[in-house]
Amino acid sequence: MKINFKIVISFCILTIVLSVFYLGLSTITQYDTKDMVDKKLNYSQINSLGENNLSSSNFVLINFWASWCLPCRQEHKYLLDLKMNNKLKIIGINYKDKKRNASKFLKDLGSPYAHLKNDIDGKISVLFGVYGIPESILIDNNLKIIKKFIGPLSKKDYEEIINSLN
């Protein structure tokens, strides 16, 4: 019996490819940012905000938003109300938006932001584990992440943030 090496090599390669494919599918790869809570911001996250005195505020809320985002409009009233609290500084990260559109959005609805940063290419949002907007991250004066809000802020979220400030 003559062994055809091309068939054996093809079979081995196919087995390896299928094994790697199977292992890749069986690995849990659910993207989850819950592990960020109770951790401190790292150097690259702080630098990406371009805000030097984060810890001088009691609390910071980083809000990722865009003018083209309908849920961002829905949460905006809560951000404006939160702006009135002197224990909280709100930093806005405008996500993949045109400057003209973002300016019009804030002119029409009001700006809740003490500091505004553009994230044209989405790199800042990646540093913070953002995978959709709106998202907000509440940080204490030790730069520790207290809570991450995925989706638009609601009345319940607003009350939770207010309670955290006390």
PyRosetta script that sets phi, psi and omega in degrees:
from pyrosetta import init, pose_from_sequence

init()
pose = pose_from_sequence("MKINFKIVISFCILTIVLSVFYLGLSTITQYDTKDMVDKKLNYSQINSLGENNLSSSNFVLINFWASWCLPCRQEHKYLLDLKMNNKLKIIGINYKDKKRNASKFLKDLGSPYAHLKNDIDGKISVLFGVYGIPESILIDNNLKIIKKFIGPLSKKDYEEIINSLN")
pose.set_psi(1, 128.1)
pose.set_omega(1, -176.7)
pose.set_phi(2, -100.1)
pose.set_psi(2, 129.4)
pose.set_omega(2, -179.9)
pose.set_phi(3, -92.4)
pose.set_psi(3, 127.7)
pose.set_omega(3, 177.6)
pose.set_phi(4, -89.5)
pose.set_psi(4, 111.3)
pose.set_omega(4, -175.4)
pose.set_phi(5, -66.4)
pose.set_psi(5, -28.8)
pose.set_omega(5, 177.9)
pose.set_phi(6, -64.5)
pose.set_psi(6, -39.2)
pose.set_omega(6, 179.5)
pose.set_phi(7, -69.6)
pose.set_psi(7, -42.5)
pose.set_omega(7, -179.9)
pose.set_phi(8, -64.0)
pose.set_psi(8, -46.5)
pose.set_omega(8, 179.6)
pose.set_phi(9, -64.0)
pose.set_psi(9, -43.2)
pose.set_omega(9, 178.0)
pose.set_phi(10, -61.0)
pose.set_psi(10, -42.2)
pose.set_omega(10, 178.3)
pose.set_phi(11, -63.2)
pose.set_psi(11, -43.3)
pose.set_omega(11, 179.1)
pose.set_phi(12, -63.7)
pose.set_psi(12, -44.5)
pose.set_omega(12, 179.1)
pose.set_phi(13, -63.5)
pose.set_psi(13, -44.0)
pose.set_omega(13, 178.5)
pose.set_phi(14, -61.9)
pose.set_psi(14, -41.0)
pose.set_omega(14, 178.6)
pose.set_phi(15, -63.4)
pose.set_psi(15, -43.8)
pose.set_omega(15, 179.2)
pose.set_phi(16, -64.0)
pose.set_psi(16, -46.6)
pose.set_omega(16, -180.0)
pose.set_phi(17, -60.3)
pose.set_psi(17, -46.9)
pose.set_omega(17, 179.4)
pose.set_phi(18, -64.4)
pose.set_psi(18, -37.2)
pose.set_omega(18, 178.0)
pose.set_phi(19, -64.5)
pose.set_psi(19, -46.1)
pose.set_omega(19, 178.3)
pose.set_phi(20, -62.6)
pose.set_psi(20, -43.2)
pose.set_omega(20, 178.8)
pose.set_phi(21, -61.1)
pose.set_psi(21, -45.1)
pose.set_omega(21, 179.4)
pose.set_phi(22, -62.9)
pose.set_psi(22, -45.6)
pose.set_omega(22, 179.5)
pose.set_phi(23, -63.2)
pose.set_psi(23, -38.4)
pose.set_omega(23, 177.6)
pose.set_phi(24, -64.1)
pose.set_psi(24, -38.5)
pose.set_omega(24, 179.4)
pose.set_phi(25, -74.7)
pose.set_psi(25, -29.6)
pose.set_omega(25, -176.6)
pose.set_phi(26, -84.3)
pose.set_psi(26, -11.0)
pose.set_omega(26, 178.0)
pose.set_phi(27, -78.3)
pose.set_psi(27, 134.4)
pose.set_omega(27, 178.3)
pose.set_phi(28, -75.3)
pose.set_psi(28, 119.7)
pose.set_omega(28, -177.7)
pose.set_phi(29, -124.4)
pose.set_psi(29, 26.5)
pose.set_omega(29, -179.2)
pose.set_phi(30, -64.4)
pose.set_psi(30, 126.1)
pose.set_omega(30, -178.6)
pose.set_phi(31, -78.9)
pose.set_psi(31, 116.9)
pose.set_omega(31, -176.1)
pose.set_phi(32, -140.8)
pose.set_psi(32, 134.0)
pose.set_omega(32, -178.0)
pose.set_phi(33, -110.6)
pose.set_psi(33, 14.3)
pose.set_omega(33, 179.7)
pose.set_phi(34, -62.2)
pose.set_psi(34, -26.7)
pose.set_omega(34, -179.2)
pose.set_phi(35, -70.9)
pose.set_psi(35, -8.1)
pose.set_omega(35, 176.8)
pose.set_phi(36, -73.1)
pose.set_psi(36, -27.9)
pose.set_omega(36, -177.7)
pose.set_phi(37, -63.2)
pose.set_psi(37, 139.0)
pose.set_omega(37, -178.4)
pose.set_phi(38, 74.7)
pose.set_psi(38, 7.2)
pose.set_omega(38, 175.0)
pose.set_phi(39, -105.5)
pose.set_psi(39, 154.1)
pose.set_omega(39, 178.7)
pose.set_phi(40, -83.2)
pose.set_psi(40, 152.1)
pose.set_omega(40, 172.9)
pose.set_phi(41, -63.5)
pose.set_psi(41, 143.7)
pose.set_omega(41, 177.3)
pose.set_phi(42, -94.6)
pose.set_psi(42, 171.7)
pose.set_omega(42, -174.8)
pose.set_phi(43, -56.3)
pose.set_psi(43, -44.3)
pose.set_omega(43, -177.5)
pose.set_phi(44, -68.4)
pose.set_psi(44, -34.1)
pose.set_omega(44, 177.4)
pose.set_phi(45, -65.8)
pose.set_psi(45, -45.5)
pose.set_omega(45, -179.5)
pose.set_phi(46, -63.5)
pose.set_psi(46, -46.4)
pose.set_omega(46, -179.9)
pose.set_phi(47, -62.0)
pose.set_psi(47, -35.0)
pose.set_omega(47, -177.4)
pose.set_phi(48, -65.8)
pose.set_psi(48, -24.0)
pose.set_omega(48, -179.3)
pose.set_phi(49, -78.3)
pose.set_psi(49, -22.4)
pose.set_omega(49, -179.3)
pose.set_phi(50, 66.6)
pose.set_psi(50, 23.2)
pose.set_omega(50, -177.9)
pose.set_phi(51, -116.8)
pose.set_psi(51, 116.1)
pose.set_omega(51, -173.1)
pose.set_phi(52, -81.3)
pose.set_psi(52, -28.1)
pose.set_omega(52, -173.0)
pose.set_phi(53, -114.5)
pose.set_psi(53, 52.8)
pose.set_omega(53, 179.1)
pose.set_phi(54, -62.5)
pose.set_psi(54, -42.9)
pose.set_omega(54, -174.8)
pose.set_phi(55, -75.8)
pose.set_psi(55, -7.3)
pose.set_omega(55, 178.3)
pose.set_phi(56, -75.1)
pose.set_psi(56, -19.7)
pose.set_omega(56, 174.8)
pose.set_phi(57, -87.0)
pose.set_psi(57, 154.9)
pose.set_omega(57, 175.2)
pose.set_phi(58, -65.8)
pose.set_psi(58, -46.6)
pose.set_omega(58, -179.0)
pose.set_phi(59, -140.2)
pose.set_psi(59, 153.9)
pose.set_omega(59, 177.2)
pose.set_phi(60, -129.7)
pose.set_psi(60, 135.1)
pose.set_omega(60, 172.6)
pose.set_phi(61, -114.3)
pose.set_psi(61, 116.8)
pose.set_omega(61, 176.6)
pose.set_phi(62, -95.3)
pose.set_psi(62, 121.7)
pose.set_omega(62, -176.0)
pose.set_phi(63, -117.4)
pose.set_psi(63, 120.0)
pose.set_omega(63, 176.6)
pose.set_phi(64, -94.2)
pose.set_psi(64, 124.3)
pose.set_omega(64, -172.7)
pose.set_phi(65, -150.3)
pose.set_psi(65, 170.5)
pose.set_omega(65, 174.4)
pose.set_phi(66, -153.7)
pose.set_psi(66, 153.5)
pose.set_omega(66, 180.0)
pose.set_phi(67, -68.2)
pose.set_psi(67, -27.4)
pose.set_omega(67, -177.8)
pose.set_phi(68, -84.6)
pose.set_psi(68, 0.3)
pose.set_omega(68, -174.7)
pose.set_phi(69, -96.3)
pose.set_psi(69, 111.4)
pose.set_omega(69, -179.5)
pose.set_phi(70, -62.6)
pose.set_psi(70, -44.3)
pose.set_omega(70, 177.0)
pose.set_phi(71, -60.9)
pose.set_psi(71, -26.2)
pose.set_omega(71, 176.6)
pose.set_phi(72, -65.6)
pose.set_psi(72, -35.9)
pose.set_omega(72, 175.7)
pose.set_phi(73, -66.5)
pose.set_psi(73, -37.5)
pose.set_omega(73, -178.6)
pose.set_phi(74, -66.2)
pose.set_psi(74, -37.5)
pose.set_omega(74, -177.9)
pose.set_phi(75, -84.3)
pose.set_psi(75, -12.3)
pose.set_omega(75, -171.6)
pose.set_phi(76, -58.4)
pose.set_psi(76, -37.2)
pose.set_omega(76, -179.7)
pose.set_phi(77, -62.2)
pose.set_psi(77, -35.5)
pose.set_omega(77, 178.3)
pose.set_phi(78, -69.8)
pose.set_psi(78, -37.3)
pose.set_omega(78, 177.1)
pose.set_phi(79, -64.6)
pose.set_psi(79, -41.2)
pose.set_omega(79, 178.1)
pose.set_phi(80, -63.2)
pose.set_psi(80, -39.1)
pose.set_omega(80, 176.9)
pose.set_phi(81, -66.9)
pose.set_psi(81, -40.1)
pose.set_omega(81, 179.4)
pose.set_phi(82, -65.9)
pose.set_psi(82, -29.7)
pose.set_omega(82, 179.7)
pose.set_phi(83, -58.9)
pose.set_psi(83, -29.5)
pose.set_omega(83, -177.2)
pose.set_phi(84, -71.0)
pose.set_psi(84, -15.7)
pose.set_omega(84, -178.7)
pose.set_phi(85, -84.0)
pose.set_psi(85, 119.7)
pose.set_omega(85, -175.9)
pose.set_phi(86, -75.5)
pose.set_psi(86, -3.1)
pose.set_omega(86, 176.1)
pose.set_phi(87, -90.3)
pose.set_psi(87, -1.8)
pose.set_omega(87, -174.1)
pose.set_phi(88, -129.0)
pose.set_psi(88, 132.4)
pose.set_omega(88, 172.3)
pose.set_phi(89, -110.5)
pose.set_psi(89, 130.8)
pose.set_omega(89, 179.4)
pose.set_phi(90, -106.3)
pose.set_psi(90, 125.8)
pose.set_omega(90, 176.1)
pose.set_phi(91, -108.9)
pose.set_psi(91, 125.4)
pose.set_omega(91, 179.2)
pose.set_phi(92, -99.0)
pose.set_psi(92, 131.9)
pose.set_omega(92, 174.7)
pose.set_phi(93, -113.9)
pose.set_psi(93, 106.0)
pose.set_omega(93, -178.9)
pose.set_phi(94, -79.7)
pose.set_psi(94, 114.3)
pose.set_omega(94, -169.3)
pose.set_phi(95, -95.0)
pose.set_psi(95, 118.6)
pose.set_omega(95, 173.4)
pose.set_phi(96, 42.7)
pose.set_psi(96, 56.4)
pose.set_omega(96, -174.8)
pose.set_phi(97, -130.0)
pose.set_psi(97, 156.6)
pose.set_omega(97, 174.2)
pose.set_phi(98, -82.7)
pose.set_psi(98, 137.6)
pose.set_omega(98, -176.7)
pose.set_phi(99, -56.5)
pose.set_psi(99, -40.9)
pose.set_omega(99, -179.7)
pose.set_phi(100, -60.7)
pose.set_psi(100, -44.3)
pose.set_omega(100, -179.6)
pose.set_phi(101, -68.5)
pose.set_psi(101, -40.0)
pose.set_omega(101, 178.7)
pose.set_phi(102, -64.2)
pose.set_psi(102, -42.8)
pose.set_omega(102, 179.2)
pose.set_phi(103, -62.7)
pose.set_psi(103, -41.8)
pose.set_omega(103, 178.6)
pose.set_phi(104, -64.6)
pose.set_psi(104, -42.5)
pose.set_omega(104, 177.8)
pose.set_phi(105, -55.2)
pose.set_psi(105, -50.0)
pose.set_omega(105, -177.8)
pose.set_phi(106, -71.2)
pose.set_psi(106, -32.4)
pose.set_omega(106, 177.5)
pose.set_phi(107, -67.8)
pose.set_psi(107, -42.5)
pose.set_omega(107, -178.2)
pose.set_phi(108, -72.2)
pose.set_psi(108, -41.0)
pose.set_omega(108, -173.1)
pose.set_phi(109, -102.9)
pose.set_psi(109, -13.7)
pose.set_omega(109, -176.3)
pose.set_phi(110, 95.8)
pose.set_psi(110, 151.7)
pose.set_omega(110, -178.9)
pose.set_phi(111, -107.7)
pose.set_psi(111, 121.1)
pose.set_omega(111, 176.5)
pose.set_phi(112, -89.3)
pose.set_psi(112, -0.4)
pose.set_omega(112, -167.7)
pose.set_phi(113, -93.3)
pose.set_psi(113, 132.3)
pose.set_omega(113, 172.6)
pose.set_phi(114, -78.9)
pose.set_psi(114, -27.6)
pose.set_omega(114, -179.9)
pose.set_phi(115, -145.9)
pose.set_psi(115, 139.5)
pose.set_omega(115, -177.9)
pose.set_phi(116, -127.0)
pose.set_psi(116, 133.6)
pose.set_omega(116, -179.6)
pose.set_phi(117, -130.4)
pose.set_psi(117, 142.0)
pose.set_omega(117, 177.1)
pose.set_phi(118, -95.6)
pose.set_psi(118, 138.2)
pose.set_omega(118, 176.6)
pose.set_phi(119, -121.8)
pose.set_psi(119, 70.2)
pose.set_omega(119, -174.2)
pose.set_phi(120, -60.5)
pose.set_psi(120, -43.6)
pose.set_omega(120, -175.2)
pose.set_phi(121, -98.8)
pose.set_psi(121, 0.0)
pose.set_omega(121, 176.5)
pose.set_phi(122, 83.0)
pose.set_psi(122, 7.2)
pose.set_omega(122, -176.9)
pose.set_phi(123, -70.4)
pose.set_psi(123, -37.1)
pose.set_omega(123, -179.8)
pose.set_phi(124, -66.0)
pose.set_psi(124, -43.3)
pose.set_omega(124, -179.1)
pose.set_phi(125, -61.6)
pose.set_psi(125, -35.2)
pose.set_omega(125, 177.9)
pose.set_phi(126, -63.8)
pose.set_psi(126, -40.6)
pose.set_omega(126, 178.8)
pose.set_phi(127, -59.5)
pose.set_psi(127, -29.6)
pose.set_omega(127, -177.9)
pose.set_phi(128, -100.3)
pose.set_psi(128, 7.8)
pose.set_omega(128, 177.1)
pose.set_phi(129, 71.3)
pose.set_psi(129, 24.7)
pose.set_omega(129, -179.9)
pose.set_phi(130, -82.6)
pose.set_psi(130, 129.8)
pose.set_omega(130, 178.9)
pose.set_phi(131, -125.2)
pose.set_psi(131, 9.9)
pose.set_omega(131, 175.0)
pose.set_phi(132, -174.5)
pose.set_psi(132, 155.0)
pose.set_omega(132, 179.3)
pose.set_phi(133, -118.7)
pose.set_psi(133, 154.0)
pose.set_omega(133, 0.4)
pose.set_phi(134, -79.9)
pose.set_psi(134, 151.1)
pose.set_omega(134, 170.1)
pose.set_phi(135, -140.9)
pose.set_psi(135, 147.8)
pose.set_omega(135, 179.2)
pose.set_phi(136, -135.2)
pose.set_psi(136, 146.4)
pose.set_omega(136, -179.2)
pose.set_phi(137, -128.3)
pose.set_psi(137, 122.8)
pose.set_omega(137, 179.8)
pose.set_phi(138, -95.9)
pose.set_psi(138, 128.6)
pose.set_omega(138, -175.0)
pose.set_phi(139, -127.5)
pose.set_psi(139, 139.4)
pose.set_omega(139, 177.8)
pose.set_phi(140, -87.6)
pose.set_psi(140, -178.7)
pose.set_omega(140, -175.9)
pose.set_phi(141, -73.1)
pose.set_psi(141, -7.1)
pose.set_omega(141, 172.7)
pose.set_phi(142, -94.2)
pose.set_psi(142, 9.3)
pose.set_omega(142, -179.6)
pose.set_phi(143, 64.2)
pose.set_psi(143, 29.4)
pose.set_omega(143, 176.4)
pose.set_phi(144, -96.8)
pose.set_psi(144, 135.3)
pose.set_omega(144, 179.9)
pose.set_phi(145, -75.5)
pose.set_psi(145, 119.9)
pose.set_omega(145, -179.6)
pose.set_phi(146, -87.3)
pose.set_psi(146, -44.6)
pose.set_omega(146, -175.1)
pose.set_phi(147, -158.5)
pose.set_psi(147, 148.0)
pose.set_omega(147, 173.9)
pose.set_phi(148, -117.5)
pose.set_psi(148, 127.0)
pose.set_omega(148, -179.7)
pose.set_phi(149, -105.9)
pose.set_psi(149, 114.5)
pose.set_omega(149, 179.7)
pose.set_phi(150, -99.7)
pose.set_psi(150, 124.7)
pose.set_omega(150, -175.6)
pose.set_phi(151, 96.1)
pose.set_psi(151, 179.8)
pose.set_omega(151, -176.7)
pose.set_phi(152, -68.4)
pose.set_psi(152, 143.4)
pose.set_omega(152, 175.8)
pose.set_phi(153, -64.4)
pose.set_psi(153, 139.2)
pose.set_omega(153, 179.1)
pose.set_phi(154, -112.3)
pose.set_psi(154, 177.1)
pose.set_omega(154, 175.9)
pose.set_phi(155, -58.6)
pose.set_psi(155, -41.6)
pose.set_omega(155, 179.1)
pose.set_phi(156, -62.4)
pose.set_psi(156, -43.7)
pose.set_omega(156, 178.0)
pose.set_phi(157, -63.7)
pose.set_psi(157, -42.1)
pose.set_omega(157, 178.0)
pose.set_phi(158, -56.7)
pose.set_psi(158, -48.1)
pose.set_omega(158, -179.3)
pose.set_phi(159, -65.0)
pose.set_psi(159, -37.6)
pose.set_omega(159, 177.7)
pose.set_phi(160, -63.7)
pose.set_psi(160, -41.3)
pose.set_omega(160, 178.5)
pose.set_phi(161, -65.1)
pose.set_psi(161, -46.1)
pose.set_omega(161, 179.1)
pose.set_phi(162, -59.0)
pose.set_psi(162, -43.7)
pose.set_omega(162, 179.3)
pose.set_phi(163, -64.6)
pose.set_psi(163, -34.0)
pose.set_omega(163, 178.8)
pose.set_phi(164, -68.2)
pose.set_psi(164, -27.6)
pose.set_omega(164, -177.7)
pose.set_phi(165, -75.3)
pose.set_psi(165, -18.1)
pose.set_omega(165, -177.5)
pose.set_phi(166, -91.3)
pose.dump_pdb("model.pdb")
